[in-house]
Structure formats: C-alpha cells, structure tokens
C-alpha cells in the first residue's frame, strides 16, 4: 500500500513492514545517481541503527538493498496529533540523547515522531547526518520549535517543556538553546 512520496523517496507499507525506496533523479547521470542513492540509503539505515543504540526508539531495520530500506512499521499516532507538555519534555530528553551521540535528525518535526504504547519513536532519517557542532544542533532544535509555533496554540508551553527535558539529558543544552535564539534572529532579519 502506497503511503507517501517525498522529494527523495516513496514509502510503501506491506504486511507490517515499511519499504522506503529512494527514487531515481533523471537530471543526474545514471551512474552518479545510483551511487548517491545507494550511499544515502546506507547512511540512513546506519543512522537509524545508531540512534536505536543510543536508547532512542526507532523502527527496526530488516533489510537494506541498493535503494531500499525495509523496516518495522510503527503503528502509532503521529505526535503532531497528541503533543502536550509532558510528551514535549520526553522529546527534549530523547533529542538530548540524540545530540549527545552526535546525530542530527535533519527534519525534527512532530510528523516524524510517533507515539506507540507510551514510547516516542523517531522516524524518517532521510536528512540525518553526524555533526557535533552547536550550530547543527541548534538548527535541529529550531526546526522543531518552528513546528510547534506553526501548528500548536500552546507552543510556548511545549518549547519550555522540551527545554526542560533537553537540559536533563544534554550537558551542552544551554549553549544549543542560546544558538536557537541566534538562529531565530538571523531568520527574522534575513
């Protein structure tokens, strides 16, 4: 069953499995396109597994083929539909663990967080990468805060709760949160 298509991949669901397949870019030379898609597919699978090893719930990877990742289907509720300050604090804690491990999600939104059986799963690592800089971590958090502000009325409570959880799990949290404010200012005056 077809679920969705983004700029980089199509996502299908078959019998409790998600199949994410990177789509061909016809504007690229085929050999180069194949190489890029294979590398990005492997990198995404590796980052999902590394995130799971950090203690953050992610889908289990079942198989990786050229341009496809087969993984566990997380049959839960997108966090955007159920977010509250308590859940936001838990997202902060998990993001603190993620950043402590040097992983940047790259698309940290409430659509890429799934609540199932009381656990928050991080999904869609298509834009994820390794980077331990305060700037990259600040951008990751800034994207989430923008999501809160654009889709949730009580966004200030959600941001404050996230910050509480983030500080509990990440020693550099205050530096990152200060950078988020700098990033917001840059965006306002650009």
Secondary structure, 3 states (H helix, E strand, C coil): CEEEECCCEEEEEECCEEEEEECCCCCCCHHHHHHHHHHHHHHHHHHHHHHHHCCCCECCEEEEECCEEEEECCCCEEHHHCCCHHHHHHHHHHHHHHHHCCEECCCCCHHHEEEECCEEEECCCCCCEECCCHHHHHHHHHHHHHHHHHHCCCHHHHHHHHHHHHHHHCCCHHHHHHHHHHHHHHHHHC
